[in-house]
């Protein structure tokens, strides 16, 4: 029983490492800036809402750096005119509001090789990071590959690749890219889309302590010592 208890506790300690997480600030995480207004310079009106390409927005997309050609990135504010391009007022797999948007009233979009990135602030000594993004499929779009990537300098830490063809028409999926390893001096999140239009919303990021190294060693040693002490007390 003693050996079993030690094993259980040590297992919990190791698995709980990623639970000691802290949110990382993501600027303009829901693409609510700038607020699109019909009639404003650069804002176009379509059948499904109003939109603006990132290269036409003064200063680009706030909080994000555009690394692709013109007319490959932008912000969209869908309307609720039937037929809508996103399913409104659903509870899952990702909940949406009156215009089918998961968070706020606007979403970011990428197409035809569109790519944007944001540099996040890593936590000193941390070796676990994850970014979660709501990815949407318009009802008038059949497919479109996309990639979520975490990198540090020129080193790719982790990637997640998907295609909106696997998402129900008009729905959203919550996708996550995760890195677990050595601490990194810098952290960049990059979103890309290879073909058809892909929508993005509600970008969140977390950081947690590195799993491994001296911290876990001393934690394990302390837990083992506690159970040895407890076992001796029970025998006495």
N, C-alpha and C positions, 0 to 999 in steps of 0.2 A: 504493500500500500504506500509505503514511504517513497519508493522509486517512482510509482505511478503519480503521486502528488507532485513530486519535483518535475517530472516530465510534463505534466499538464500545465503547471505554472510557467515553466520556461517557454512552452509553446505559446501560451497566451501573451507573454512578454514580447516574443518575436513577432507575432501576428499583429499585436497592437501598435507596433512602431509607426505604421502609416496613419494611425488614428490620432497621433499627436500632431495634427496638422494645423497650419495657419493659412488663412486666405491671402492671396497676393492681389494687389490692386491691379485691375485691368481698366485702362482708360477707355471711355466710350464703349463699354462692354456690350451695350444693347443697340448701338448705332442710332441713338436718339439725337445725336448732334452731327450736323446742324438740323434744326427742325425745318422740314421741307414745307414750303408755302407755295401754293399755286400762284403762278404769275411772277414769282421771283426769278431773277436772272439765273439761267442754267437749269431751272426746274422744268421738266416736261410732264405733260398730262397724258396718261394712257387710259385704256378702257378699264384697267384693274387698279389704278391708283396714280400717284405722282412719284416721280423718281428723278435722280440726278446722278450723272456719272461722276466718279471720284475725281477725274482730271478736270472737271468743270467747277468743282467746289473750291472756293477760295481757301487755299492752304491744304487742299486734299481732304481726306476723311480724318477728322480730328482724332488724335490718339494713335492712328495707324499710319504706317509708311507704305505707299504703293510702289511696287517694284515691277509692275507689268505695263504693257502698252496702254494707250488711250482707249477708252470705252470698254474696258475689261473689268472694271470695278464700279461700285456705286452704292447708293442708299435708296431704298424703296419704302414708300408709305402706302400699303395696300388699302383699298376701300372695301366696303361690304356690299357692293353691288353684285347681284347674282348674274352670271356665275362667278363666284369668287375664286381666287387663285390658291388660297389656303383655307382649310376647313375651320370654320369659326366655332367657338364655344364647345370645345371637346375636352374631356378629362384626361386623355392619354392617347398614345404613349407619352406625348408631351402636351401639357395643357395649353390651350390657346384662348385668346380673347375674342372680342366681337369681330375683328377683321382677320382672325386666324394667326395672329402674331403671339409668340410665347411670352415676350416681355416688352412692355411699352407698346408703341404703335408703328415703329419703323424696324427694318431689317437691313443688313448689309447683303450685297450680292456680288458674286464673281462669275465670270464666264470667259471662255476662249483663252485660257491660260492666265486668267486674272490671279494676282498674288498680292497679299498684304501681310505685314508683320508688325509686331509690337514687342519692344524690349521690356521684360518684366524685371523686377528687383528680387534677386535670389536672397535667401536667408543664410547667413554665414553658418557653415558647417552642415548645411542640409544636403542630403543626397537623394531625396524623393520629391518629385514634382509631377503634378497632373494638371491637365487643362481639359475642361468639359465645354462643349459647344453644341448648341441646338442647330441641327442642319435640316433645312426644309426643301421639300419638293413641290414645285408649283403644279397645279392641275393641268397646265398646258405644256409641261416639260416631261419628256419620257425618261431621259437619262442624263447623267453628268457626273464625271469622276471628281473627287475632291480629296485633299490631303491635309491633315493636321500635323504639324511638325514642331518638336522642341529641339532647340540647338543651343550650343554655347560656342561662340566664335565661329570657327570653320568646322566644328565638330557637330554632326547630327547625333542627338541623344536618343530620340525616339520618333516614330512616325505612325500615323494611323491613316489608312487609305480606304475609301468607300465609294459607293456610287448611289445616287439618289434613286436609281431604278429599284433598289431594294427597300425603299421607303414607300408607303402607301401614297397614292396621289393626293396631294393637298395636305399631307401630314408632315410631322417633324420627328426626327430621331435625335436622341441625346448621345453624342459621340465623345469618347475620351481617349486622349493620348497620355501615356504614363512613362516616366523615367524613374528608374531606381538604380543607384550606383554611387559613385564617388561625388563629393561636393563639387559644385561648379562655380566659377567666378562670375559668369554671366548667363542669362537665360533669355531666349527669344522664342516667341510663338509665331509661327507662320501658317497662314491659311491660303490654299491654292485651289483652283478649279481648272480642269483640263479642257472641258468641252462645253456642254449646255449649262444654262444658268443654274447656280446653286445658291440658296439663301442661307444666311448665318445669323444667329441671334444669341443673346444671353451667354457671352463668353466668360467663363469662370476659371480661376486657377488656384491651386493649393500647393503648399510646400510642407514637408515633414522631415524629421530628423533622419539622418543616414542610418540604414539598417546594417549593423556590423560595427567592427572596430572596438575600441576600448570601452565605450559607453555600455554596449551590450554585454561585454565580458564582465565588467564590474557588477552590472545588474544581475546577470546570471549567478555570479559568485555570491552576491548578497542573498538572493533567493534560496540558493542551495544551503547557505549557512543558516538561514532562518529555519528551514525544514529539518536540518540536522539538530538544531537546538530544540525544536518542537518534539522531534522524535525522542530525544533523550529525556525530556520532561515527561512524556507519556510513559516511557519505560520506568522511570523513577516512581 
